[in-house]
């Protein structure tokens, strides 16, 4: 793994931009951006439009390493260029933003109160390609719907099993066991999750760091021991359906945790905005998330 990028992720001030919408979430993201489904035909056109939106954000003068530490890309974004340069290479060499890649293939059906990740049989080939393109780390998501001890144990076990495959490819995994914000016993689920995460982290071999991406907790400062754990590079938070204002308010109360927002980051951006309007809206969004991330 790139030592400069690892040092930046450990100690840098800022947040991670989640730019990793895949097939299932792209139509909604485009709709919020002001592009309806009637304006494109088929997946290729849809992903081209999504890439244009992402490239508009990343190439904006407001988006750079002074406030944005990293960015998570969808595979289709990694395979496309920005201003004639591969997206991951552009992020690091032009913006000093550490590139990550979403590697999961989506969620399995709910069972035992959780949604595990679908199998990833071609993961090693994808990781090799990502490394060649300059990617530093990966992200993969599971979802916890109920405070099920056995279900949560299964989620964490799967995440770390796949995480060790990723570490074997010399990339840093972001482990993301999202607790659904509508979980009826969210605080109980978070307690179960933290215990399972700590058990796995305590067994993590030295020199094999991971990152954690977690839902903003019900108890302020609840993940402080994860933030301080020697096996953890960084704990980042997803917005999970909260508005940007609510996400920022919750984040600011969790010292040491930084943002990794997707929808909350793009809130207020529109395809119809002039470049000046777009930059102003993006800059205000980035500043508010940055401010909440440096508490």
C-alpha angles and dihedrals in degrees: 000000000000108000094205091052092046091052090048092052092048099050110012124116116235139051143275119258111220104216096158108112109155131194097294098049100034099085091055092046091051091046091054087049090055100260113120126205090252089067096068139037123214134351097288094059091042093054092043089057091046090051091051089054092048093046090050089056097044096044092048115113087236094062114077144112096280089080106003114068099180145355130215114219133199114234091251090055092049089054093051130073134241115209089343095308127103109266097242093045090047092053094054104033098039103029106022088234117142112237123226130179129219104230106172120105096220136273131311119228116284115274130162090005096302143080113229122200119269115250117282104206094161096047097117092055091049091048092051090052091047092051091051089053093053101259115158102195148352141238130213128176136213125172130224112205101169137028091256112154094202093043093050091047089054092049093052093044091052093046093053093043090056091039090061091052087054093048087051087061090054094252128121115241124218104213109210117186097166117202107214108242087225093057104132093224098032096155091050090049089050092052091051091046095050092051092052092046093051091049091054094043092051088058094047113120116245114265094027103104125186136189125222127217111195141171114260103267131238092232115060113240091012094139097048093115090053090050089053097044112118092224092057121086093188141340112225129185131225121216091226098192098317115127117256091255092050092043092051093047092051092043094051089058092057106072115210095019116109130199128263098178129169114170092024089055094052095043108129097018118124137183089227095060120107115243090258092050092045093049092048093050093044092046092052091049093048092048094050092049091044091052091051091047098056098059 
